[in-house]
Amino acid sequence: LRLVHLDLKGAAPRVSYLEQLFPLLSQLGASGILVEYEDMFPFQGELETLRSPYAYSEEDVERIQQLAELNRLEVVPLVQTFGHAEFILKHEKYQHLREVERFPNSFNPHAPGTLPLLRSLLAQVMEKHGRSSWIHIGADEVFHLGEGADSRAWLSRTKGDVGTMFLRHVKEVASAVAAPGRRALMGSHARAPRRSRSPPAAGPFLSKYAESGFGSVWFASAFKGTTGPAQAWPPLGHHLQNQLSWLKVVEAMPRFAPLRLQGIVLTGWQRYDHYAVLCELLPVGIPSLALCLQTLANGGFTDATKRKVLDVLGFHSIQLERSTCEGNGAFPGAQIYRLVEQVNGHLKESVAKVLEEESAVKGWFSPYHRRRRFGNPRNLESFGSRLLKLHEDWQRVERGLRAQLAAVYFPDAVDEWLEENVSPYLEPLRELLRDYR
């Protein structure tokens, strides 16, 4: 199985975009999607407080599954049940379930209310995913486990260790989802394989799984969302190398029989956690995803693999070193890809050139001049037309990008991305223009 991770904890796409995306995923070699709903799931009853204002409706969740089925994609829902629980534990109602009182990251596995809450969460998600044969229960990055008062008391009383504590909780959660025809999937503590270009050496970590009696394992690579919390543009060569390194681990699997590979998840984080800024948008990550999927599907990166990616995406060429693609692109969100490329590659530089390098601005329109509304019109006119044109050009890009983003994303994501990636550069330019006028 090759699952594409849809991280909905930020910039969750409209269902209309997924309708365009799923055929592309199938064409590129995906066999399923791993859907990390977080606050986009339409929780009901007492859990309704967890819902985002833009959460999917029950009809949306059903439509997503229908679209996946039409494109031969298996749907695996992901519910965080240990770490990455900020979207739950940020609420005052659930703060008493934190492992460490001041941090909303992880559940206290000893709190009486933790397991009942998780069972309720899982029950609602599973009810809406009756066709799914897998459910992912999270469990990676359980920060501060063992540091809470209850955990310290348990460690002292039982003479146990944090690893045993972790497994006790995971087993309880797994038992809550166990059912004929459905299996639980969980994440590892270690994120090094996803974050780095290369996974760990095959021998040591596969031996541990084989010796512990595991029948199968999953691997997790990445196509975006691992090279910086505020990364706006995915490094193609980095992510391609990550897939090639994992393929070497796959080649080593026969040495560890009867342990077998169940599948690989291509992760595509949209935020590092619930409180982090947005990293690379999904349409911007499509070229990287295409390269990664085709590389895994074909067991390597060849000229034929590259040609398939170019043909499917509508590009003429791909420059791995520069992480750029030449051609207009013909994939869902290609316009966003191109506009973000302009912003990422030129906005900051062009504004800085006016504010910091233009001699007429530095010499005759400094902050001192602007505060006192004092300047020589002759000198102001020498840069005024360039200033006006630069502002008009970027305002046009901003308007176009806002319109394209609004077709794919909900208003909160559109505003957030523009405020984080465009406003910090356009606002100083606008202030300069206001003073000039």
N, C-alpha and C positions, 0 to 999 in steps of 0.2 A: 504494500500500500504506500502511496505517496500522497500525504495530506498537506494541503496548503492552509496555513494558520491565518484566520481572520480575527485580528485583535480589535474588538469593538469597544475597548475602554477609552477610546478617543477617536474622533473623526469616523464614526460608524457610517458606512455608505447607505444611501437610500436603496430600497429593494429594487428599484428600477435600474440602478447601476449593476447590482448583482445579476440581474437578468441578462445584461450584456456581457458580464465578466465570466460567468460559469461556462458558456460554450468555449471561450478561449482557454480556460484552465483545462478542460477536457481535451481540447485539441493539442495542448502542450504536454500532456502526459500525466496530469493529476488524476488520482483515483478517488479523492475525497477532500473534504474541508473540515478543519478543526475550528469550531466556532466558539471563541471566548466572549460570551455575551457580556459579562459583568453587569453594569447597570442598564444595558439595553434590552434585557429580558423583561417581558411583561409580568412581573411578579404580582401576585394577588394577595388579598387579605392583609394580614399583619406585615407581610413582606413588601407591600406596595411602596413603602417609604424608600426602598432601595432603588426604585425606578428613576431613570433619567427623565426629564421633561420630554425628551424626544425618543423615548424607548419604543422599540417595535411593538406593534399590536400582536395579539394572538394570531390574527389573520396573516400578518407579515411573517411570523415564524413558520406558519404552515406553508406560505408561499415560497419561502426560502428552501424548504425541504422539497417541495414540488419541483422547483427549478433545478435543484441539485439532482433529483431523480431523473428528470428529463435529459440531463447531461451526464448520466452515469457516474455521479459523484456521491460517495457515501458521506453522510453528515455525522460528525462526532462532536457533540456538545462538550464544552469545558466549563466546569464549575470550580472555582478556587475554594478549597476546603481547609487550608492551613495557613500558608503564606499568601502574599498578594491580596489580602482581604481588606484593603483600605476602603473600598466602596461600601463595605458593610460596617466596619469598625469605626469609621469616621462619624457615624450617627450616634448621638448621645444615648439612644435607646440600647445600643449594643456595646458601648464602651467598656462595660464591666466584663466583657468576654475577651479583652485584649490580654496577650501574654505579658506585656509590659505596659503599665497603665498609660504612659505618655506617648506610646507609639502605636499607630493604627495598623501596623503591617500584618501581624500574625495573631492567630487565635490562641487562647489559653486552653490546652487540651484537657485540663482538669476542671475547668469551670462547669458547673452543673448544666448551664444553658447552652453550651457549645454544640454538643452532638444533636440535641433536639432541633436547634436552629438549622444545622447543616442537613439533617434529614428532611426538613421542610423545604429547604432550598432545592435539594436534589430531587425530591418528589415532584415539585412543580416543573422542573426542567425535563425530567424523564417522562412525565405525563404528556408533554408536548413533543416528545421525540420517541414515540413508540416504535418507529421503524429503525432506530439506531441500534446497532449491535455493539457499539463501544460508547463509553462515557469517560471523559478525562476528569480526574479529581484533583488536578493541580499538584500541590505539595512540593514545589520547588521554592527555593529561597525563603525558608521559614526563619526569617531574621529574629534574633534574640531568644530563640527557643532555649529554655533552661534557665533564663534570667529572671523570670517572674517569681513572686513569692510562693505561689502554689507549686511551681516546678521545682524550686529549690527545696521545698519541704518534701516533695515526692522523691527527689534524688537522695536526700538525707535519710528518709525513712526506708527506702527500698534498697539503698546502696546500688541503684541502677545507674544508667548513663543516658545521655541525651539521645543516642541512637535508638535505644530501646523505647524511650519515651515517644520518639517520632514514629516508630513502627507500630506501637500500640494504637496510636491515634489513626494512622493510615488504615490499619486493619479494621478498626471500627467503622470508618467511613466506607471502605470497600464493601463491607458486609451490608451496608445500607443500599448499595446499588446492585448487589448480586441478584441475578435472575436468569432463568433459562434463556439462552440466546443473547445475553448481554454481558460484556466483560469490562472491567475497569482498567484504565490506563492512568499512569501517574508520572510526574516529572522527577528528574534526579535533582539532588542538591546542586550539583556542579553545573555551572553555565559556561565553563571554559570552552567546551567544544563549539558552542554557538557563537561566542563572542570573538574567539580567535580565528585566524585563518585555518588552523589545523586542529583536528580533534586529538585527544590523548592517544598515547601508544596503545595499540589494540590489545596486546597481551594482558597487561595488569588489570584493566577495567573489565574486559570480557571474562577473564578468569574468575573475577569476583562473582559475576552473575551466574556463571556456569557452576561454580562450587556451591553457591547458595541455593541451587535447585530451580532456578528460573528456567522455564521452557522456551521463552522467547523474549526478545528485547526490541525496543524502538530506538531509533537515533533521531536527533534533532539538529538540523543545520539551520541556516538563516539566509533569507534573500534581502532583508532590510531590517532596520531597527536594532542593530547591535553595535554600531560603530560610533555612537555618541548620542546622548539624550536629546540634543537639539539638532541632530544631523538632518539636513533637508534634502540631500542628494546622495543616493546610494553608490558606494564605490564598487563598480562592476567586477574588477579583477579580484578584489578581496573576497567577495561572495562566491565567485566562480571557484577560486582556490579552495574555499571551505567545502564545496561539494566534492571536488576532486580528492581532497584529503579524506572525506568520509567514504568515498568509493574504495579507497585503499583498506579502510577498516572492514568494509563489506567483503572484500576479497579474502580477508583473514578469517571470516566467520567459520568456514568448514573445519578449522583447527579446533573449534570449541563445541563441536557436535556433542550432544543433541541440541545445544542452544542454537536457536535460529533467529533470523531477523524477521520481525513481524511487519515492520514498515519504517518509514522515515517521515518526519514532519518538517516541512520548510517553514520555519517561524518567520513572522513578519510583524514584529512588535510595533504598535502605534504610539505607545508611551512606555517608558521604563517602569512606571507605576502610576497609580491613579492620580497622583499629584504632579507628575512630571509634565513638561511641555510636549507638544506633538513632535514626533520625529517624521521620517519620510512618509509622505502621503502614499496611499495605495496605488493610484495611477502613475505616480512618479517611480514606484518600485516595479512596475510591470516588466520593463526590459530586463531587470535583474532576475525577476521571478521566471521569466521565459528562459533565460540562459541556464538558470539553476535547474529548473524542471527538466528541460531537454537533456542536460548533462546527466542527470540521474537516470532518466528514462533510457538513455542510450549507453550508459556505462562509461561515459567519457565525453570530452569536448573535442569534436572533430570538425572538419570543414563542412560535412553534411549537417551536423548539429547547428553550426553557425548559420548555414544557408536556410535551414528550416525556421530558425528564430527570425531572421531577416524577412523571410517571405510572410510569416504569420503576422509580424508586427508592422510590416509596411515600411521598413527602413532599407537604405542602400548599403550602409556599413555600420559596424560597431567598433569604437575605439576603446578597448578595455583599459588602457593605461590612463586615458583622460575621462573615462566613464561617460562617454557621450555616444549618441547615435545620430547618424546622418540620414535625412529624409523626413518627410512630414509625419510619418507614423499613421497607422490605420487601426488602432486598437482602442478599446473603451477608455476614455480619459486622455487620449493623445494630446488634446489641446491643453489640458492642465499640465501635462508633462512639458510641453514646449514653453508655456508661459512661466512655469516654475524655473525652468532652465534659464530663462532671461533674468528673472529676479535673482536666482542663486549666483549667476555668473557675472552680472553687470550692474545691478542696482547699487549696491554698496560702493563699488568702485567709482561709478559715474557721479554719485552725490559727493563722495569724498573729494573727487577731483575739483569740484566747484567750491566746496567749503574750505578745503585745506590747501589746494594747490593753485587756484586762480589768483594771480598776483593782484588784479584790480580789486577783488573781494578782500583779500588780506590787507591791501594797502589803503583802500578808500571806503570799505564797507565792513569794518571790523565790528565786534560786539560793542566796542566803545562808541563808534559812530552810530550804530543802530539804536542803542539806548538813548542817545541824545538827539536822534533824528537830524543828524548833521552830515552832509556829504556834498561833493561836487557833482552836479548833474552830468558834466562832461565825462567824468570817469565812470559814473554809474551806467551811463548809456553804453559804455564799451563792453559790458558783460550782460546787460539786461536782456537782450534778445536771446542769448544762449541760455540764460536762466529760465526764461519763459518757455522756450522750446523743450528743455530738459524736463521741466515740470509737466508740460502737456504730454510728452511722450510717455512718461511713467504713469501719469494719471490714466492714460488710455490703456496701458498694460494692466493697471490695478482694476479698472472697470471690467475689462475682458476676463481677468482672472476671477473676480468676484462672481461674475455671471456663470462662468464654467464651474466653479466650485459649488455654487448654489444648485446646479443641476445634479450634482453627485452627493452633496453633504447637506446636513441640517444647519440652520443659521448659526448655532453656537460654534460649530467647527469652522465655518467660513470666517466668522469674526475673529476667532482665536488665531487661526493661521495667519491671517493678514496682519493682525495686531503684533504678532511675534516676528514675522518675517518681512513685512513691508513697511509698516508704520515707523519702526525705529530709524529708517533711512529717509522716508518721504516726509515725516514731520519736520525735521530740521530744514529740509528744502522748502517746505511750505512756509515755515516761519521766516526764512530768508526772503522768500517771495513777498510775503505780507509786508515786511519792513521795506522792501524795495518799492513796492507800490505806494 
